[in-house]
Amino acid sequence: MAGHTAVRMCVICKKRRPKNELSRYAHTSSQGALVWDGKNILPGRGVYHCLDAACGEAFALRQAKKKAKGRSL
Ligand SMILES: [Zn+2]
């Protein structure tokens, strides 16, 4: 595994990048709230977006829209 770098996909632009070029967010609760996981230590399903400003903005917008929909369980 020497030299192996984990690669993850940005959920916005769908580009594959090394993990250290992405921001990780984790679903830590059943409500689907996403928490920024700066240290890559949080449990739960992770989602990633790359460090492009456009992707960061799109990601934030996406989360805001999800919240606006409310929780219908
Ligand atoms: Zn991206």
N, CA, C, O and the ligand as a Tripos MOL2 file, in Angstrom:
@<TRIPOS>MOLECULE
protein
  293   291    74     0     0
PROTEIN
NO_CHARGES

@<TRIPOS>ATOM
      1 N           0.8230   -1.2080    0.0000 N.3       1 MET1
      2 CA          0.0000    0.0000    0.0000 C.3       1 MET1
      3 C           0.8540    1.2530    0.0000 C.2       1 MET1
      4 O           0.3190    2.3580    0.0930 O.2       1 MET1
      5 N           2.1610    1.1110   -0.1020 N.am      2 ALA2
      6 CA          3.0370    2.2750   -0.0470 C.3       2 ALA2
      7 C           2.6980    3.2510   -1.1650 C.2       2 ALA2
      8 O           2.5460    2.8670   -2.3250 O.2       2 ALA2
      9 N           2.5850    4.5060   -0.7920 N.am      3 GLY3
     10 CA          2.3060    5.5210   -1.7900 C.3       3 GLY3
     11 C           0.8530    5.6040   -2.1720 C.2       3 GLY3
     12 O           0.4740    6.4200   -3.0130 O.2       3 GLY3
     13 N           0.0350    4.7730   -1.5690 N.am      4 HIS4
     14 CA         -1.3830    4.7970   -1.9180 C.3       4 HIS4
     15 C          -2.0730    5.9870   -1.2690 C.2       4 HIS4
     16 O          -1.9230    6.2390   -0.0740 O.2       4 HIS4
     17 N          -2.8180    6.6990   -2.0670 N.am      5 THR5
     18 CA         -3.5790    7.8220   -1.5360 C.3       5 THR5
     19 C          -5.0580    7.5630   -1.7480 C.2       5 THR5
     20 O          -5.4920    7.2440   -2.8550 O.2       5 THR5
     21 N          -5.8240    7.7020   -0.6870 N.am      6 ALA6
     22 CA         -7.2630    7.5190   -0.8110 C.3       6 ALA6
     23 C          -7.8330    8.6310   -1.6780 C.2       6 ALA6
     24 O          -7.5120    9.8070   -1.5040 O.2       6 ALA6
     25 N          -8.6700    8.2390   -2.6000 N.am      7 VAL7
     26 CA         -9.2840    9.2130   -3.4930 C.3       7 VAL7
     27 C         -10.7850    9.2240   -3.2660 C.2       7 VAL7
     28 O         -11.4250    8.1750   -3.1840 O.2       7 VAL7
     29 N         -11.3290   10.4140   -3.1690 N.am      8 ARG8
     30 CA        -12.7770   10.5470   -2.9810 C.3       8 ARG8
     31 C         -13.3280   11.4850   -4.0460 C.2       8 ARG8
     32 O         -12.5980   12.2640   -4.6600 O.2       8 ARG8
     33 N         -14.6290   11.3860   -4.2430 N.am      9 MET9
     34 CA        -15.2550   12.2040   -5.2760 C.3       9 MET9
     35 C         -15.9680   13.4020   -4.6590 C.2       9 MET9
     36 O         -16.6700   13.2840   -3.6550 O.2       9 MET9
     37 N         -15.7680   14.5520   -5.2860 N.am     10 CYS10
     38 CA        -16.4990   15.7470   -4.8760 C.3      10 CYS10
     39 C         -17.9670   15.5740   -5.2620 C.2      10 CYS10
     40 O         -18.2720   15.2400   -6.4070 O.2      10 CYS10
     41 N         -18.8800   15.8020   -4.3100 N.am     11 VAL11
     42 CA        -20.2980   15.5710   -4.6050 C.3      11 VAL11
     43 C         -20.8580   16.6530   -5.5280 C.2      11 VAL11
     44 O         -21.9520   16.4940   -6.0670 O.2      11 VAL11
     45 N         -20.1370   17.7280   -5.7110 N.am     12 ILE12
     46 CA        -20.6290   18.8120   -6.5610 C.3      12 ILE12
     47 C         -20.1240   18.6680   -7.9990 C.2      12 ILE12
     48 O         -20.9220   18.5700   -8.9320 O.2      12 ILE12
     49 N         -18.8220   18.6570   -8.1730 N.am     13 CYS13
     50 CA        -18.3030   18.6120   -9.5460 C.3      13 CYS13
     51 C         -17.9670   17.1950   -9.9990 C.2      13 CYS13
     52 O         -17.6180   16.9740  -11.1590 O.2      13 CYS13
     53 N         -18.0720   16.2370   -9.0820 N.am     14 LYS14
     54 CA        -17.8650   14.8080   -9.3910 C.3      14 LYS14
     55 C         -16.4310   14.4730   -9.8090 C.2      14 LYS14
     56 O         -16.1640   13.4050  -10.3600 O.2      14 LYS14
     57 N         -15.5260   15.3960   -9.5380 N.am     15 LYS15
     58 CA        -14.1280   15.1030   -9.8450 C.3      15 LYS15
     59 C         -13.5330   14.2810   -8.7160 C.2      15 LYS15
     60 O         -13.8740   14.4600   -7.5470 O.2      15 LYS15
     61 N         -12.6460   13.3860   -9.0860 N.am     16 ARG16
     62 CA        -11.9710   12.5830   -8.0850 C.3      16 ARG16
     63 C         -10.6860   13.2760   -7.6660 C.2      16 ARG16
     64 O          -9.9040   13.7470   -8.4920 O.2      16 ARG16
     65 N         -10.4970   13.3210   -6.3640 N.am     17 ARG17
     66 CA         -9.3040   13.9810   -5.8470 C.3      17 ARG17
     67 C          -8.7880   13.2340   -4.6340 C.2      17 ARG17
     68 O          -9.5310   12.4940   -3.9890 O.2      17 ARG17
     69 N          -7.4970   13.4300   -4.3190 N.am     18 PRO18
     70 CA         -6.9670   12.8510   -3.0800 C.3      18 PRO18
     71 C          -7.7250   13.4260   -1.8880 C.2      18 PRO18
     72 O          -8.1380   14.5860   -1.9040 O.2      18 PRO18
     73 N          -7.9000   12.6160   -0.8720 N.am     19 LYS19
     74 CA         -8.6890   13.0260    0.2910 C.3      19 LYS19
     75 C          -8.2370   14.3480    0.8910 C.2      19 LYS19
     76 O          -9.0510   15.1300    1.3830 O.2      19 LYS19
     77 N          -6.9340   14.5910    0.8470 N.am     20 ASN20
     78 CA         -6.4500   15.8150    1.4930 C.3      20 ASN20
     79 C          -6.7620   17.0700    0.6940 C.2      20 ASN20
     80 O          -6.4610   18.1790    1.1340 O.2      20 ASN20
     81 N          -7.3610   16.9030   -0.4700 N.am     21 GLU21
     82 CA         -7.7970   18.0760   -1.2390 C.3      21 GLU21
     83 C          -9.2960   18.2600   -1.1710 C.2      21 GLU21
     84 O          -9.8850   19.0040   -1.9560 O.2      21 GLU21
     85 N          -9.9110   17.5610   -0.2100 N.am     22 LEU22
     86 CA        -11.3600   17.6390   -0.0740 C.3      22 LEU22
     87 C         -11.7290   17.9840    1.3660 C.2      22 LEU22
     88 O         -10.9750   17.7160    2.3020 O.2      22 LEU22
     89 N         -12.8980   18.5810    1.5160 N.am     23 SER23
     90 CA        -13.4490   18.7800    2.8460 C.3      23 SER23
     91 C         -14.4060   17.6390    3.1310 C.2      23 SER23
     92 O         -15.2420   17.3020    2.2930 O.2      23 SER23
     93 N         -14.2900   17.0480    4.3030 N.am     24 ARG24
     94 CA        -15.1950   15.9560    4.6470 C.3      24 ARG24
     95 C         -16.2920   16.4370    5.5800 C.2      24 ARG24
     96 O         -16.0550   17.1920    6.5230 O.2      24 ARG24
     97 N         -17.4820   15.9820    5.2910 N.am     25 TYR25
     98 CA        -18.6120   16.2070    6.1880 C.3      25 TYR25
     99 C         -19.1830   14.8590    6.5340 C.2      25 TYR25
    100 O         -19.1910   13.9480    5.7060 O.2      25 TYR25
    101 N         -19.6690   14.7230    7.7680 N.am     26 ALA26
    102 CA        -20.2070   13.4350    8.1880 C.3      26 ALA26
    103 C         -21.6530   13.5650    8.6310 C.2      26 ALA26
    104 O         -22.0390   14.5240    9.2990 O.2      26 ALA26
    105 N         -22.4430   12.5710    8.2390 N.am     27 HIS27
    106 CA        -23.8140   12.4690    8.7450 C.3      27 HIS27
    107 C         -23.7150   11.8490   10.1310 C.2      27 HIS27
    108 O         -23.5280   10.6380   10.2570 O.2      27 HIS27
    109 N         -23.8370   12.6490   11.1500 N.am     28 THR28
    110 CA        -23.6300   12.1040   12.4900 C.3      28 THR28
    111 C         -24.9240   11.8340   13.2180 C.2      28 THR28
    112 O         -24.9080   11.2430   14.2970 O.2      28 THR28
    113 N         -26.0340   12.2450   12.6630 N.am     29 SER29
    114 CA        -27.2970   12.0140   13.3520 C.3      29 SER29
    115 C         -28.3300   11.4840   12.3960 C.2      29 SER29
    116 O         -28.1690   11.5640   11.1780 O.2      29 SER29
    117 N         -29.3940   10.9400   12.9520 N.am     30 SER30
    118 CA        -30.4470   10.3710   12.1240 C.3      30 SER30
    119 C         -31.2160   11.4570   11.3910 C.2      30 SER30
    120 O         -31.9710   11.1710   10.4620 O.2      30 SER30
    121 N         -31.0230   12.7100   11.8120 N.am     31 GLN31
    122 CA        -31.7340   13.8040   11.1570 C.3      31 GLN31
    123 C         -31.0370   14.2340    9.8750 C.2      31 GLN31
    124 O         -31.5300   15.0880    9.1380 O.2      31 GLN31
    125 N         -29.8980   13.6370    9.6240 N.am     32 GLY32
    126 CA        -29.2160   13.9370    8.3840 C.3      32 GLY32
    127 C         -28.3970   15.2130    8.4250 C.2      32 GLY32
    128 O         -27.9570   15.7120    7.3890 O.2      32 GLY32
    129 N         -28.1940   15.7410    9.6260 N.am     33 ALA33
    130 CA        -27.3950   16.9520    9.7300 C.3      33 ALA33
    131 C         -25.9500   16.6390    9.3640 C.2      33 ALA33
    132 O         -25.4000   15.6190    9.7780 O.2      33 ALA33
    133 N         -25.3530   17.5120    8.5990 N.am     34 LEU34
    134 CA        -23.9690   17.3160    8.2100 C.3      34 LEU34
    135 C         -23.0660   18.1700    9.0790 C.2      34 LEU34
    136 O         -23.3140   19.3540    9.3070 O.2      34 LEU34
    137 N         -22.0250   17.5390    9.5500 N.am     35 VAL35
    138 CA        -21.0700   18.2440   10.3900 C.3      35 VAL35
    139 C         -19.7210   18.2280    9.7030 C.2      35 VAL35
    140 O         -19.2790   17.1880    9.2140 O.2      35 VAL35
    141 N         -19.0720   19.3680    9.6650 N.am     36 TRP36
    142 CA        -17.7570   19.4210    9.0460 C.3      36 TRP36
    143 C         -16.7760   18.5900    9.8640 C.2      36 TRP36
    144 O         -16.6810   18.7480   11.0810 O.2      36 TRP36
    145 N         -16.0690   17.7290    9.2070 N.am     37 ASP37
    146 CA        -15.1390   16.8300    9.8780 C.3      37 ASP37
    147 C         -13.7220   17.1690    9.4500 C.2      37 ASP37
    148 O         -13.1290   16.4880    8.6140 O.2      37 ASP37
    149 N         -13.1990   18.2170   10.0270 N.am     38 GLY38
    150 CA        -11.8850   18.7070    9.6160 C.3      38 GLY38
    151 C         -10.7530   17.7330    9.8890 C.2      38 GLY38
    152 O          -9.7050   17.7950    9.2460 O.2      38 GLY38
    153 N         -10.9650   16.8270   10.8490 N.am     39 LYS39
    154 CA         -9.8840   15.9110   11.2090 C.3      39 LYS39
    155 C         -10.0970   14.5000   10.6920 C.2      39 LYS39
    156 O          -9.3170   13.5960   10.9890 O.2      39 LYS39
    157 N         -11.1430   14.3200    9.9290 N.am     40 ASN40
    158 CA        -11.4330   12.9910    9.3910 C.3      40 ASN40
    159 C         -11.5610   11.9290   10.4720 C.2      40 ASN40
    160 O         -11.0400   10.8210   10.3360 O.2      40 ASN40
    161 N         -12.2560   12.2760   11.5410 N.am     41 ILE41
    162 CA        -12.3710   11.3210   12.6440 C.3      41 ILE41
    163 C         -13.8200   11.0020   12.9880 C.2      41 ILE41
    164 O         -14.0820   10.0680   13.7460 O.2      41 ILE41
    165 N         -14.7520   11.7550   12.4500 N.am     42 LEU42
    166 CA        -16.1410   11.5300   12.8290 C.3      42 LEU42
    167 C         -16.6880   10.2600   12.1900 C.2      42 LEU42
    168 O         -16.3720    9.9360   11.0450 O.2      42 LEU42
    169 N         -17.5160    9.5440   12.9560 N.am     43 PRO43
    170 CA        -18.1520    8.3560   12.3970 C.3      43 PRO43
    171 C         -19.3010    8.7540   11.4860 C.2      43 PRO43
    172 O         -19.6760    9.9240   11.4120 O.2      43 PRO43
    173 N         -19.8410    7.7890   10.8110 N.am     44 GLY44
    174 CA        -20.9860    8.0700    9.9570 C.3      44 GLY44
    175 C         -20.5800    8.1850    8.5040 C.2      44 GLY44
    176 O         -19.3990    8.2450    8.1620 O.2      44 GLY44
    177 N         -21.6020    8.2160    7.6580 N.am     45 ARG45
    178 CA        -21.3600    8.2970    6.2350 C.3      45 ARG45
    179 C         -20.7780    9.6620    5.9020 C.2      45 ARG45
    180 O         -21.3180   10.6920    6.3090 O.2      45 ARG45
    181 N         -19.7040    9.6670    5.1810 N.am     46 GLY46
    182 CA        -19.0710   10.9320    4.8550 C.3      46 GLY46
    183 C         -19.4180   11.3990    3.4540 C.2      46 GLY46
    184 O         -19.6300   10.5930    2.5480 O.2      46 GLY46
    185 N         -19.4710   12.7010    3.2940 N.am     47 VAL47
    186 CA        -19.5750   13.2620    1.9550 C.3      47 VAL47
    187 C         -18.4300   14.2540    1.8200 C.2      47 VAL47
    188 O         -17.9550   14.8220    2.8030 O.2      47 VAL47
    189 N         -18.0010   14.4480    0.5870 N.am     48 TYR48
    190 CA        -16.8280   15.2840    0.3590 C.3      48 TYR48
    191 C         -17.1070   16.3220   -0.7110 C.2      48 TYR48
    192 O         -17.8430   16.0800   -1.6670 O.2      48 TYR48
    193 N         -16.5030   17.4770   -0.5250 N.am     49 HIS49
    194 CA        -16.4800   18.4020   -1.6530 C.3      49 HIS49
    195 C         -15.0860   18.9720   -1.7450 C.2      49 HIS49
    196 O         -14.3780   19.0780   -0.7430 O.2      49 HIS49
    197 N         -14.6950   19.3380   -2.9430 N.am     50 CYS50
    198 CA        -13.3290   19.8090   -3.1420 C.3      50 CYS50
    199 C         -13.2070   21.2570   -2.6910 C.2      50 CYS50
    200 O         -14.1880   21.8820   -2.2880 O.2      50 CYS50
    201 N         -12.0070   21.7720   -2.7650 N.am     51 LEU51
    202 CA        -11.7490   23.0890   -2.1960 C.3      51 LEU51
    203 C         -12.0010   24.2300   -3.1650 C.2      51 LEU51
    204 O         -11.7020   25.3820   -2.8540 O.2      51 LEU51
    205 N         -12.5460   23.9270   -4.3340 N.am     52 ASP52
    206 CA        -12.9390   24.9990   -5.2450 C.3      52 ASP52
    207 C         -14.0000   25.8640   -4.5770 C.2      52 ASP52
    208 O         -14.9200   25.3480   -3.9420 O.2      52 ASP52
    209 N         -13.8710   27.1540   -4.7190 N.am     53 ALA53
    210 CA        -14.8380   28.0550   -4.0960 C.3      53 ALA53
    211 C         -16.2490   27.7580   -4.5890 C.2      53 ALA53
    212 O         -17.2020   27.7820   -3.8110 O.2      53 ALA53
    213 N         -16.3750   27.4820   -5.8650 N.am     54 ALA54
    214 CA        -17.6920   27.2210   -6.4470 C.3      54 ALA54
    215 C         -18.3250   25.9890   -5.8160 C.2      54 ALA54
    216 O         -19.5280   25.9710   -5.5570 O.2      54 ALA54
    217 N         -17.5320   24.9750   -5.5710 N.am     55 CYS55
    218 CA        -18.0590   23.7490   -4.9860 C.3      55 CYS55
    219 C         -18.4340   23.9650   -3.5280 C.2      55 CYS55
    220 O         -19.4380   23.4310   -3.0570 O.2      55 CYS55
    221 N         -17.6360   24.7380   -2.8180 N.am     56 GLY56
    222 CA        -17.9650   25.0550   -1.4290 C.3      56 GLY56
    223 C         -19.2890   25.7790   -1.3380 C.2      56 GLY56
    224 O         -20.1130   25.4840   -0.4720 O.2      56 GLY56
    225 N         -19.4880   26.7250   -2.2330 N.am     57 GLU57
    226 CA        -20.7330   27.4960   -2.2420 C.3      57 GLU57
    227 C         -21.9210   26.6260   -2.6140 C.2      57 GLU57
    228 O         -22.9690   26.6750   -1.9720 O.2      57 GLU57
    229 N         -21.7440   25.8310   -3.6550 N.am     58 ALA58
    230 CA        -22.8270   24.9600   -4.1070 C.3      58 ALA58
    231 C         -23.2150   23.9780   -3.0100 C.2      58 ALA58
    232 O         -24.3910   23.6650   -2.8200 O.2      58 ALA58
    233 N         -22.2130   23.5060   -2.3000 N.am     59 PHE59
    234 CA        -22.4670   22.5520   -1.2280 C.3      59 PHE59
    235 C         -23.2730   23.2000   -0.1070 C.2      59 PHE59
    236 O         -24.2350   22.6180    0.3930 O.2      59 PHE59
    237 N         -22.8730   24.4110    0.2820 N.am     60 ALA60
    238 CA        -23.5860   25.1320    1.3360 C.3      60 ALA60
    239 C         -25.0340   25.3900    0.9330 C.2      60 ALA60
    240 O         -25.9560   25.2700    1.7390 O.2      60 ALA60
    241 N         -25.2040   25.7460   -0.3280 N.am     61 LEU61
    242 CA        -26.5400   26.0280   -0.8460 C.3      61 LEU61
    243 C         -27.4080   24.7770   -0.7810 C.2      61 LEU61
    244 O         -28.5780   24.8250   -0.4020 O.2      61 LEU61
    245 N         -26.8140   23.6810   -1.1550 N.am     62 ARG62
    246 CA        -27.5100   22.4030   -1.1450 C.3      62 ARG62
    247 C         -28.0020   22.0620    0.2600 C.2      62 ARG62
    248 O         -29.1350   21.6200    0.4440 O.2      62 ARG62
    249 N         -27.1400   22.2740    1.2350 N.am     63 GLN63
    250 CA        -27.5260   21.9750    2.6120 C.3      63 GLN63
    251 C         -28.6530   22.8900    3.0640 C.2      63 GLN63
    252 O         -29.5750   22.4630    3.7590 O.2      63 GLN63
    253 N         -28.5680   24.1500    2.6630 N.am     64 ALA64
    254 CA        -29.5880   25.1130    3.0610 C.3      64 ALA64
    255 C         -30.9380   24.7170    2.4730 C.2      64 ALA64
    256 O         -31.9710   24.8380    3.1310 O.2      64 ALA64
    257 N         -30.9220   24.2460    1.2340 N.am     65 LYS65
    258 CA        -32.1650   23.8330    0.5890 C.3      65 LYS65
    259 C         -32.7610   22.6280    1.2870 C.2      65 LYS65
    260 O         -33.9740   22.5500    1.4800 O.2      65 LYS65
    261 N         -31.9170   21.6980    1.6620 N.am     66 LYS66
    262 CA        -32.3860   20.4970    2.3630 C.3      66 LYS66
    263 C         -33.0820   20.8860    3.6370 C.2      66 LYS66
    264 O         -34.1410   20.3520    3.9660 O.2      66 LYS66
    265 N         -32.4840   21.8260    4.3660 N.am     67 LYS67
    266 CA        -33.0610   22.2630    5.6330 C.3      67 LYS67
    267 C         -34.4120   22.9260    5.3960 C.2      67 LYS67
    268 O         -35.3590   22.7180    6.1540 O.2      67 LYS67
    269 N         -34.4900   23.7240    4.3360 N.am     68 ALA68
    270 CA        -35.7090   24.4760    4.0540 C.3      68 ALA68
    271 C         -36.8890   23.5440    3.7780 C.2      68 ALA68
    272 O         -38.0450   23.8860    4.0300 O.2      68 ALA68
    273 N         -36.5720   22.3710    3.2590 N.am     69 LYS69
    274 CA        -37.6290   21.4130    2.9650 C.3      69 LYS69
    275 C         -38.3040   20.8810    4.2250 C.2      69 LYS69
    276 O         -39.4380   20.4050    4.1970 O.2      69 LYS69
    277 N         -37.5830   20.9780    5.3050 N.am     70 GLY70
    278 CA        -38.1430   20.4780    6.5630 C.3      70 GLY70
    279 C         -38.0120   18.9810    6.6960 C.2      70 GLY70
    280 O         -37.6080   18.2880    5.7630 O.2      70 GLY70
    281 N         -38.3550   18.5020    7.8500 N.am     71 ARG71
    282 CA        -38.2070   17.0570    8.0740 C.3      71 ARG71
    283 C         -39.5700   16.4020    8.0550 C.2      71 ARG71
    284 O         -40.4380   16.6940    8.8780 O.2      71 ARG71
    285 N         -39.7300   15.5340    7.1230 N.am     72 SER72
    286 CA        -41.0200   14.8650    7.0070 C.3      72 SER72
    287 C         -40.8780   13.3830    7.2910 C.2      72 SER72
    288 O         -40.7650   12.5620    6.3810 O.2      72 SER72
    289 N         -40.8850   13.0630    8.5660 N.am     73 LEU73
    290 CA        -40.7670   11.6540    8.9150 C.3      73 LEU73
    291 C         -42.0230   11.1430    9.6030 C.2      73 LEU73
    292 O         -42.0940    9.9690    9.9670 O.2      73 LEU73
    293 ZN        -15.7430   20.0400   -6.6520 Zn       74 ZN74
@<TRIPOS>BOND
     1     1     2 1
     2     2     3 1
     3     3     4 2
     4     3     5 am
     5     5     6 1
     6     6     7 1
     7     7     8 2
     8     7     9 am
     9     9    10 1
    10    10    11 1
    11    11    12 2
    12    11    13 am
    13    13    14 1
    14    14    15 1
    15    15    16 2
    16    15    17 am
    17    17    18 1
    18    18    19 1
    19    19    20 2
    20    19    21 am
    21    21    22 1
    22    22    23 1
    23    23    24 2
    24    23    25 am
    25    25    26 1
    26    26    27 1
    27    27    28 2
    28    27    29 am
    29    29    30 1
    30    30    31 1
    31    31    32 2
    32    31    33 am
    33    33    34 1
    34    34    35 1
    35    35    36 2
    36    35    37 am
    37    37    38 1
    38    38    39 1
    39    39    40 2
    40    39    41 am
    41    41    42 1
    42    42    43 1
    43    43    44 2
    44    43    45 am
    45    45    46 1
    46    46    47 1
    47    47    48 2
    48    47    49 am
    49    49    50 1
    50    50    51 1
    51    51    52 2
    52    51    53 am
    53    53    54 1
    54    54    55 1
    55    55    56 2
    56    55    57 am
    57    57    58 1
    58    58    59 1
    59    59    60 2
    60    59    61 am
    61    61    62 1
    62    62    63 1
    63    63    64 2
    64    63    65 am
    65    65    66 1
    66    66    67 1
    67    67    68 2
    68    67    69 am
    69    69    70 1
    70    70    71 1
    71    71    72 2
    72    71    73 am
    73    73    74 1
    74    74    75 1
    75    75    76 2
    76    75    77 am
    77    77    78 1
    78    78    79 1
    79    79    80 2
    80    79    81 am
    81    81    82 1
    82    82    83 1
    83    83    84 2
    84    83    85 am
    85    85    86 1
    86    86    87 1
    87    87    88 2
    88    87    89 am
    89    89    90 1
    90    90    91 1
    91    91    92 2
    92    91    93 am
    93    93    94 1
    94    94    95 1
    95    95    96 2
    96    95    97 am
    97    97    98 1
    98    98    99 1
    99    99   100 2
   100    99   101 am
   101   101   102 1
   102   102   103 1
   103   103   104 2
   104   103   105 am
   105   105   106 1
   106   106   107 1
   107   107   108 2
   108   107   109 am
   109   109   110 1
   110   110   111 1
   111   111   112 2
   112   111   113 am
   113   113   114 1
   114   114   115 1
   115   115   116 2
   116   115   117 am
   117   117   118 1
   118   118   119 1
   119   119   120 2
   120   119   121 am
   121   121   122 1
   122   122   123 1
   123   123   124 2
   124   123   125 am
   125   125   126 1
   126   126   127 1
   127   127   128 2
   128   127   129 am
   129   129   130 1
   130   130   131 1
   131   131   132 2
   132   131   133 am
   133   133   134 1
   134   134   135 1
   135   135   136 2
   136   135   137 am
   137   137   138 1
   138   138   139 1
   139   139   140 2
   140   139   141 am
   141   141   142 1
   142   142   143 1
   143   143   144 2
   144   143   145 am
   145   145   146 1
   146   146   147 1
   147   147   148 2
   148   147   149 am
   149   149   150 1
   150   150   151 1
   151   151   152 2
   152   151   153 am
   153   153   154 1
   154   154   155 1
   155   155   156 2
   156   155   157 am
   157   157   158 1
   158   158   159 1
   159   159   160 2
   160   159   161 am
   161   161   162 1
   162   162   163 1
   163   163   164 2
   164   163   165 am
   165   165   166 1
   166   166   167 1
   167   167   168 2
   168   167   169 am
   169   169   170 1
   170   170   171 1
   171   171   172 2
   172   171   173 am
   173   173   174 1
   174   174   175 1
   175   175   176 2
   176   175   177 am
   177   177   178 1
   178   178   179 1
   179   179   180 2
   180   179   181 am
   181   181   182 1
   182   182   183 1
   183   183   184 2
   184   183   185 am
   185   185   186 1
   186   186   187 1
   187   187   188 2
   188   187   189 am
   189   189   190 1
   190   190   191 1
   191   191   192 2
   192   191   193 am
   193   193   194 1
   194   194   195 1
   195   195   196 2
   196   195   197 am
   197   197   198 1
   198   198   199 1
   199   199   200 2
   200   199   201 am
   201   201   202 1
   202   202   203 1
   203   203   204 2
   204   203   205 am
   205   205   206 1
   206   206   207 1
   207   207   208 2
   208   207   209 am
   209   209   210 1
   210   210   211 1
   211   211   212 2
   212   211   213 am
   213   213   214 1
   214   214   215 1
   215   215   216 2
   216   215   217 am
   217   217   218 1
   218   218   219 1
   219   219   220 2
   220   219   221 am
   221   221   222 1
   222   222   223 1
   223   223   224 2
   224   223   225 am
   225   225   226 1
   226   226   227 1
   227   227   228 2
   228   227   229 am
   229   229   230 1
   230   230   231 1
   231   231   232 2
   232   231   233 am
   233   233   234 1
   234   234   235 1
   235   235   236 2
   236   235   237 am
   237   237   238 1
   238   238   239 1
   239   239   240 2
   240   239   241 am
   241   241   242 1
   242   242   243 1
   243   243   244 2
   244   243   245 am
   245   245   246 1
   246   246   247 1
   247   247   248 2
   248   247   249 am
   249   249   250 1
   250   250   251 1
   251   251   252 2
   252   251   253 am
   253   253   254 1
   254   254   255 1
   255   255   256 2
   256   255   257 am
   257   257   258 1
   258   258   259 1
   259   259   260 2
   260   259   261 am
   261   261   262 1
   262   262   263 1
   263   263   264 2
   264   263   265 am
   265   265   266 1
   266   266   267 1
   267   267   268 2
   268   267   269 am
   269   269   270 1
   270   270   271 1
   271   271   272 2
   272   271   273 am
   273   273   274 1
   274   274   275 1
   275   275   276 2
   276   275   277 am
   277   277   278 1
   278   278   279 1
   279   279   280 2
   280   279   281 am
   281   281   282 1
   282   282   283 1
   283   283   284 2
   284   283   285 am
   285   285   286 1
   286   286   287 1
   287   287   288 2
   288   287   289 am
   289   289   290 1
   290   290   291 1
   291   291   292 2
@<TRIPOS>SUBSTRUCTURE
     1 MET1         2 RESIDUE 1 A MET
     2 ALA2         6 RESIDUE 1 A ALA
     3 GLY3        10 RESIDUE 1 A GLY
     4 HIS4        14 RESIDUE 1 A HIS
     5 THR5        18 RESIDUE 1 A THR
     6 ALA6        22 RESIDUE 1 A ALA
     7 VAL7        26 RESIDUE 1 A VAL
     8 ARG8        30 RESIDUE 1 A ARG
     9 MET9        34 RESIDUE 1 A MET
    10 CYS10       38 RESIDUE 1 A CYS
    11 VAL11       42 RESIDUE 1 A VAL
    12 ILE12       46 RESIDUE 1 A ILE
    13 CYS13       50 RESIDUE 1 A CYS
    14 LYS14       54 RESIDUE 1 A LYS
    15 LYS15       58 RESIDUE 1 A LYS
    16 ARG16       62 RESIDUE 1 A ARG
    17 ARG17       66 RESIDUE 1 A ARG
    18 PRO18       70 RESIDUE 1 A PRO
    19 LYS19       74 RESIDUE 1 A LYS
    20 ASN20       78 RESIDUE 1 A ASN
    21 GLU21       82 RESIDUE 1 A GLU
    22 LEU22       86 RESIDUE 1 A LEU
    23 SER23       90 RESIDUE 1 A SER
    24 ARG24       94 RESIDUE 1 A ARG
    25 TYR25       98 RESIDUE 1 A TYR
    26 ALA26      102 RESIDUE 1 A ALA
    27 HIS27      106 RESIDUE 1 A HIS
    28 THR28      110 RESIDUE 1 A THR
    29 SER29      114 RESIDUE 1 A SER
    30 SER30      118 RESIDUE 1 A SER
    31 GLN31      122 RESIDUE 1 A GLN
    32 GLY32      126 RESIDUE 1 A GLY
    33 ALA33      130 RESIDUE 1 A ALA
    34 LEU34      134 RESIDUE 1 A LEU
    35 VAL35      138 RESIDUE 1 A VAL
    36 TRP36      142 RESIDUE 1 A TRP
    37 ASP37      146 RESIDUE 1 A ASP
    38 GLY38      150 RESIDUE 1 A GLY
    39 LYS39      154 RESIDUE 1 A LYS
    40 ASN40      158 RESIDUE 1 A ASN
    41 ILE41      162 RESIDUE 1 A ILE
    42 LEU42      166 RESIDUE 1 A LEU
    43 PRO43      170 RESIDUE 1 A PRO
    44 GLY44      174 RESIDUE 1 A GLY
    45 ARG45      178 RESIDUE 1 A ARG
    46 GLY46      182 RESIDUE 1 A GLY
    47 VAL47      186 RESIDUE 1 A VAL
    48 TYR48      190 RESIDUE 1 A TYR
    49 HIS49      194 RESIDUE 1 A HIS
    50 CYS50      198 RESIDUE 1 A CYS
    51 LEU51      202 RESIDUE 1 A LEU
    52 ASP52      206 RESIDUE 1 A ASP
    53 ALA53      210 RESIDUE 1 A ALA
    54 ALA54      214 RESIDUE 1 A ALA
    55 CYS55      218 RESIDUE 1 A CYS
    56 GLY56      222 RESIDUE 1 A GLY
    57 GLU57      226 RESIDUE 1 A GLU
    58 ALA58      230 RESIDUE 1 A ALA
    59 PHE59      234 RESIDUE 1 A PHE
    60 ALA60      238 RESIDUE 1 A ALA
    61 LEU61      242 RESIDUE 1 A LEU
    62 ARG62      246 RESIDUE 1 A ARG
    63 GLN63      250 RESIDUE 1 A GLN
    64 ALA64      254 RESIDUE 1 A ALA
    65 LYS65      258 RESIDUE 1 A LYS
    66 LYS66      262 RESIDUE 1 A LYS
    67 LYS67      266 RESIDUE 1 A LYS
    68 ALA68      270 RESIDUE 1 A ALA
    69 LYS69      274 RESIDUE 1 A LYS
    70 GLY70      278 RESIDUE 1 A GLY
    71 ARG71      282 RESIDUE 1 A ARG
    72 SER72      286 RESIDUE 1 A SER
    73 LEU73      290 RESIDUE 1 A LEU
    74 ZN74       293 GROUP 0 **** ****
